[in-house]
Amino acid sequence: MLSAETKLKKAASEGDWITASEVLISVTDRLNQMGQHLWAPDQVSVSGSKSQYGLEELHFVILGDVVTEVVFIKEQDKFFWPEIDGNDSIFFHKLALKPEFCGKGFGGKVLCLIEKYAKQNSKSWLRVDCDDCVKLRGFYEEYSFKLVDCRIIDGFNVVRYKLAINS
């Protein structure tokens, strides 16, 4: 059950990479069992995550003292959003909810927490790219993200969304 105790917490130590990788691997394993392949093992390993993100970009969603989700939050993303030059956006990646918390409203809760984080940092937009998967697209569209475009980036079908942040 969701409560006021749910919060977004920035990673604090190198050991947090292991926690993040464990969550990402559990999500990847669950999706693979369902026939929905999203991330390769090297994309969710500690070394793979560290090669793509900085520790300051790693965040956890915490309920009480339990990690429920992992998300990477960036202020720039030239790889997926090369046309965005300003400093008015928050970009997030690899939003990964532990399987035991699926279907309990935590996905929407983390979007609210990321939106709050963006407001606190005076940003105007949330931007996300995701796999061209009906379920993922429905999740973001249900939260009122607007489709920007679909494109092929580095050989992958990528769907890009944005959400205006109301001050």
C-alpha positions in Angstrom: 0.0 0.0 0.0 1.2 3.5 -0.8 1.9 5.9 2.0 3.4 9.3 2.8 6.6 7.4 3.6 7.3 6.8 -0.1 10.1 9.0 -1.3 12.7 9.5 -4.0 16.2 9.1 -2.7 19.5 9.8 -4.5 22.2 7.1 -4.3 24.7 7.9 -1.7 27.5 5.3 -2.1 29.3 3.0 -4.5 27.4 0.1 -2.8 24.2 1.5 -4.2 25.2 0.2 -7.7 24.8 -3.3 -6.4 21.3 -2.6 -5.1 20.3 -1.0 -8.4 21.7 -3.9 -10.4 19.8 -6.4 -8.3 16.5 -4.6 -8.9 17.3 -4.2 -12.6 18.2 -7.9 -13.0 15.0 -9.0 -11.1 12.9 -6.9 -13.5 14.8 -8.2 -16.5 14.3 -11.8 -15.4 10.6 -11.3 -14.8 10.1 -9.7 -18.2 12.1 -12.4 -19.9 10.0 -15.1 -18.3 6.9 -13.3 -19.7 8.5 -13.2 -23.2 9.1 -9.4 -23.0 12.7 -8.8 -23.6 13.7 -5.2 -22.6 17.3 -5.0 -21.4 20.3 -7.2 -22.1 22.4 -8.5 -19.1 25.2 -6.1 -19.8 22.8 -3.1 -19.6 21.7 -4.0 -16.1 25.0 -5.1 -14.6 26.9 -2.8 -12.2 29.6 -2.2 -14.9 26.9 -1.6 -17.6 25.0 0.9 -15.4 28.2 2.7 -14.4 29.2 3.0 -18.0 26.0 4.8 -18.9 25.2 6.8 -15.7 26.8 8.6 -12.9 26.2 7.8 -9.2 24.4 11.2 -8.9 21.9 10.1 -11.5 20.9 6.9 -9.7 17.8 7.2 -7.6 15.7 4.8 -5.6 12.1 4.9 -4.6 11.9 4.0 -0.9 8.8 2.9 1.0 9.7 3.0 4.7 13.1 1.4 4.5 12.4 -0.9 1.5 13.6 -0.1 -2.1 10.7 -0.5 -4.4 12.1 1.0 -7.6 15.2 2.2 -9.4 15.3 5.1 -11.8 18.1 7.1 -13.4 17.5 10.8 -13.6 19.5 13.1 -15.8 19.5 16.8 -16.6 20.9 16.3 -20.1 20.5 13.5 -22.6 22.3 14.2 -25.9 22.0 10.5 -27.0 18.2 10.2 -27.0 17.3 13.9 -27.1 20.1 15.6 -29.2 17.8 18.5 -30.1 17.2 19.6 -26.5 19.9 22.2 -25.7 18.3 24.0 -22.8 18.3 23.3 -19.1 14.6 23.0 -18.7 14.1 19.2 -18.7 14.5 16.2 -16.5 15.2 13.0 -18.4 14.7 9.6 -16.8 15.7 6.1 -17.8 15.3 2.5 -16.7 12.3 3.0 -14.4 12.4 -0.4 -12.8 9.8 -1.6 -10.3 10.6 -4.7 -8.2 8.3 -7.5 -9.3 6.7 -7.9 -5.9 5.4 -4.3 -6.1 3.8 -4.6 -9.6 0.1 -3.8 -9.9 0.0 -1.8 -6.7 0.2 1.8 -8.0 4.0 2.2 -7.5 4.7 3.0 -11.1 2.4 6.1 -11.0 3.8 7.0 -7.6 7.4 7.2 -8.9 6.2 9.4 -11.8 4.7 11.8 -9.3 7.9 11.8 -7.3 10.0 12.5 -10.5 7.6 15.3 -11.4 8.0 16.7 -7.8 11.8 16.5 -8.2 11.5 18.4 -11.5 9.4 21.1 -9.9 11.9 21.5 -7.1 14.7 21.9 -9.6 12.7 24.5 -11.7 12.3 22.3 -14.7 9.5 22.7 -17.3 9.5 19.2 -18.8 9.8 15.5 -18.0 11.2 13.5 -20.9 11.4 9.8 -21.3 12.3 7.4 -24.0 11.1 3.8 -23.9 10.9 0.6 -26.0 8.1 0.6 -28.5 5.9 -1.7 -26.4 2.2 -1.3 -26.1 2.2 -1.8 -22.3 5.0 0.8 -21.7 3.3 3.3 -24.1 0.0 2.9 -22.3 1.6 3.5 -18.9 3.1 6.8 -20.0 0.1 7.9 -21.9 -2.2 7.1 -19.0 -0.1 9.5 -16.9 -0.6 12.2 -19.6 2.8 12.1 -21.3 2.5 13.3 -24.9 4.1 11.4 -27.7 7.0 13.3 -29.3 8.0 10.7 -31.9 9.0 7.2 -32.7 12.5 6.7 -34.1 15.3 4.2 -34.5 18.2 5.0 -32.2 21.3 2.8 -32.3 19.3 0.1 -33.9 16.4 0.1 -31.4 12.8 1.3 -31.9 12.5 4.1 -29.4 9.4 6.0 -28.5 9.9 9.5 -26.9 7.5 11.2 -24.6 7.3 14.5 -22.8 5.2 15.9 -20.0 4.8 19.6 -19.2 5.5 20.4 -15.6 3.0 22.8 -14.0 4.6 25.1 -11.5 
